[in-house]
Amino acid sequence: MEHQFRAQLRRKEVLVGMVTTLSSPEIAEMLAAAGYDWLFVDGEHGPFGTLELQRVMQAAGRDMPCVVRIPIGEEWMIKQALDSGAAGILVPMVNSAEQAAQIVRWAKYPPMGTRGVGAARAHRYGLAFQEYVDSANDEIAVIVQAEHIEAVHHIEQIVEVAGIDAVFVGPYDLSASLGRTGDVTHPEVIAAIAQITAVCQRKGMPLGIFGANAAILRPYIQQGYTLIAASTDTMVFTAAVCNMLAEVRETKEC
């Protein structure tokens, strides 16, 4: 592979990416050119089919690690995301060690797992088949999301699962699971995130998180979070066009 994403992740280098929710190759190309460390391709909430995921990764280029968030932790989704050339998978709603272990098995080739073997974009359509198969288990990142109170209750066991490379905190779904939907600053939500943080740091597990802006993200970076998803393509575009419109109209808001 042309990048060292998993190695950088495990070394806890600060990696700043953006969530791309639009199935637009042009946006992925622009984000890659801007100099982000990685792209978070949101196959859970974005309008992506398998072909759209692949087109976005093709536009970003092989030097830009793309981590695909799949809609749910199912084998065929993991297989297709990885065969399309993803540098890693991000799996939502992982609430137990058993779930985490199954995800690892599906993401790894034998003998470490049960990932099916086929020639696709990741293998350069067969031209680099053996090279990819030989290196994929060492280079593909497996990231699980802790975004439900059940994950908080089982975080000690989840981080012990061999093959998990990082835990990505989902503040918004976590708040919803606590009956505090959207209130990510509520003391219960903050306490739950603090528990995840403490366990992961004690175990040496890299941590990731999403934040809408730098002010939200900076305290987490100071706490040792290293896999950073800074806003989304839609949020950035909407804010930019609103600001432009307000400036032209000389108003305070669009």
C-alpha positions in Angstrom: 0.0 0.0 0.0 1.1 3.6 -0.7 0.2 4.8 2.8 1.0 3.7 6.4 -2.3 4.4 7.9 -2.6 1.5 10.3 1.0 1.9 11.5 0.5 5.6 12.1 -2.8 4.9 13.9 -1.1 2.3 16.2 1.8 4.7 16.8 -0.9 7.3 18.0 0.1 9.9 15.5 -2.5 12.6 15.2 -4.4 12.0 12.0 -6.9 14.6 10.9 -9.6 13.7 8.5 -13.0 14.8 7.3 -16.3 12.9 7.0 -17.5 12.7 3.4 -21.2 12.0 3.3 -21.8 12.8 -0.4 -21.1 10.3 -3.1 -19.1 12.8 -5.1 -15.7 11.8 -6.5 -14.9 15.5 -7.0 -15.4 16.3 -3.3 -13.1 13.4 -2.3 -10.5 14.6 -4.8 -10.6 18.1 -3.4 -10.3 16.9 0.2 -7.4 14.7 -0.7 -5.7 17.7 -2.4 -6.3 19.8 0.6 -3.9 17.7 2.7 -6.0 15.7 5.1 -4.4 12.7 6.6 -7.4 10.4 5.9 -10.9 10.4 4.7 -13.9 9.1 6.7 -16.2 7.8 4.0 -19.6 7.5 5.6 -21.4 4.5 4.1 -23.7 4.4 7.1 -25.4 7.8 6.8 -24.3 8.8 3.3 -26.0 7.8 0.0 -23.4 5.2 -0.9 -23.7 2.0 -2.8 -20.6 -0.2 -3.3 -19.9 1.4 -6.7 -20.2 4.9 -5.2 -17.8 4.0 -2.4 -15.3 2.7 -4.9 -15.6 5.8 -7.1 -14.9 8.1 -4.1 -11.8 6.1 -3.1 -10.6 6.1 -6.7 -10.9 9.9 -6.8 -9.1 10.3 -3.5 -6.2 8.2 -4.9 -4.2 5.4 -3.5 -2.0 7.7 -1.4 -5.0 8.9 0.6 -6.2 6.4 3.2 -10.0 6.0 3.1 -11.7 4.5 6.1 -15.2 3.3 5.2 -17.9 3.3 7.9 -20.2 0.5 6.9 -23.9 0.6 7.8 -23.7 -2.4 10.1 -21.1 -5.1 11.0 -22.0 -7.7 8.4 -19.5 -9.9 6.6 -20.4 -8.9 3.0 -20.2 -5.2 3.8 -16.7 -5.6 5.3 -15.6 -7.7 2.3 -16.9 -5.2 -0.3 -15.4 -2.2 1.5 -12.0 -3.8 1.8 -12.0 -5.2 -1.7 -12.8 -1.8 -3.1 -9.6 -0.5 -1.6 -10.4 0.9 1.9 -7.5 1.4 4.2 -9.7 0.3 7.0 -13.3 -0.2 8.2 -15.2 1.7 10.9 -18.0 -0.4 12.3 -20.9 1.3 14.1 -22.7 0.1 17.3 -20.1 -2.4 18.5 -21.4 -3.2 22.0 -19.7 -6.4 23.0 -16.4 -8.2 22.7 -18.1 -11.0 20.8 -19.2 -8.5 18.1 -15.7 -7.0 17.9 -14.1 -10.4 17.6 -16.4 -11.4 14.7 -15.6 -8.2 12.9 -11.9 -8.9 13.1 -12.4 -12.4 11.8 -14.4 -11.1 8.8 -11.7 -8.4 8.1 -8.7 -10.7 8.2 -7.5 -13.3 5.7 -6.8 -16.9 7.0 -5.3 -18.0 9.2 -6.2 -14.9 11.3 -9.7 -14.7 10.0 -12.2 -15.8 7.4 -12.1 -13.0 4.8 -13.0 -14.3 1.4 -10.3 -14.1 -1.3 -10.9 -12.5 -4.6 -9.3 -10.1 -7.1 -10.7 -6.5 -7.0 -9.5 -2.9 -6.9 -7.6 -3.4 -3.7 -5.6 -6.1 -5.5 -5.1 -3.9 -8.6 -7.5 -6.2 -10.3 -5.2 -9.1 -9.9 -1.9 -7.4 -10.9 -0.8 -7.1 -7.2 -2.9 -10.0 -5.9 -0.3 -11.9 -3.9 1.3 -8.7 -2.6 -2.0 -7.4 -1.3 -3.0 -10.8 0.2 0.3 -11.1 1.9 0.2 -7.6 3.5 -3.5 -6.9 4.1 -3.7 -8.5 7.6 -0.9 -6.2 8.7 -2.0 -3.1 6.9 -5.8 -3.0 7.1 -7.2 -1.1 10.1 -10.2 -2.4 12.1 -11.9 0.4 14.1 -15.0 -0.1 16.2 -17.4 2.6 17.3 -18.3 3.0 21.0 -21.6 4.9 20.6 -24.0 3.2 23.0 -24.2 2.9 26.7 -23.9 -0.9 26.2 -20.5 -0.4 24.6 -19.5 1.7 27.7 -20.5 -1.1 30.0 -18.4 -3.6 28.0 -15.5 -1.4 26.9 -13.0 -3.3 29.1 -13.7 -6.5 27.2 -13.9 -4.8 23.8 -10.4 -3.3 23.9 -9.0 -6.7 24.8 -10.0 -8.2 21.5 -6.9 -8.9 19.4 -7.0 -7.1 16.0 -8.9 -4.0 17.1 -6.8 -1.0 16.2 -8.8 1.9 17.6 -12.0 2.8 19.4 -14.0 5.7 17.8 -16.4 7.5 20.1 -19.8 8.5 18.7 -21.0 11.2 21.0 -24.4 11.8 19.3 -25.6 8.2 19.3 -24.2 7.8 22.8 -26.3 10.7 23.9 -29.3 9.1 22.3 -28.8 5.8 24.1 -28.8 7.8 27.4 -32.1 9.5 26.5 -30.2 12.8 25.9 -30.3 12.9 22.1 -28.0 15.6 20.7 -27.0 16.9 24.2 -23.4 15.8 24.0 -22.4 18.1 26.8 -24.8 16.6 29.3 -22.9 15.3 32.4 -24.1 11.7 31.8 -22.7 11.8 28.2 -19.5 13.4 29.4 -19.1 10.7 32.1 -19.7 7.9 29.6 -17.0 9.3 27.2 -14.7 9.8 30.2 -15.1 6.1 31.0 -14.3 5.0 27.5 -11.3 7.4 27.4 -9.9 6.1 30.7 -10.1 2.4 29.8 -8.7 2.9 26.3 -5.8 5.0 27.6 -5.0 2.5 30.3 -5.0 -0.3 27.7 -3.0 1.7 25.2 -5.8 1.7 22.7 -5.9 4.6 20.2 -9.0 6.8 20.4 -10.9 8.6 17.7 -13.8 11.1 17.8 -15.9 13.3 15.6 -16.3 17.0 16.2 -18.1 19.7 14.2 -15.3 22.2 14.7 -11.9 22.8 16.0 -13.1 24.2 19.3 -14.9 20.9 20.1 -12.1 18.7 19.0 -9.1 20.5 20.6 -9.9 19.3 24.2 -10.1 15.7 23.0 -6.7 16.1 21.2 -5.3 17.4 24.4 -6.6 14.3 26.2 -4.8 12.1 23.8 -7.3 11.4 21.0 -5.5 10.9 17.8 -8.0 9.8 15.1 -9.8 13.0 14.4 -12.8 13.5 12.2 -13.2 17.2 11.7 -16.6 18.1 10.5 -18.4 16.8 7.4 -18.3 17.9 3.8 -21.9 19.1 4.0 -21.5 21.0 7.2 -18.4 22.8 5.9 -20.0 23.6 2.5 -23.2 24.9 4.2 -21.3 27.1 6.6 -19.2 28.5 3.8 -22.1 29.4 1.5 -24.1 30.9 4.3 -21.1 33.0 5.3 -20.6 34.2 1.7 -24.3 35.0 1.3 -24.3 37.0 4.6 -21.2 38.9 3.5 -22.6 39.8 0.1 -26.0 40.9 1.6 -24.2 42.5 4.6 -26.4 40.6 7.0 -25.4 38.6 10.1 -26.8 35.3 8.8 -28.1 33.7 5.6 
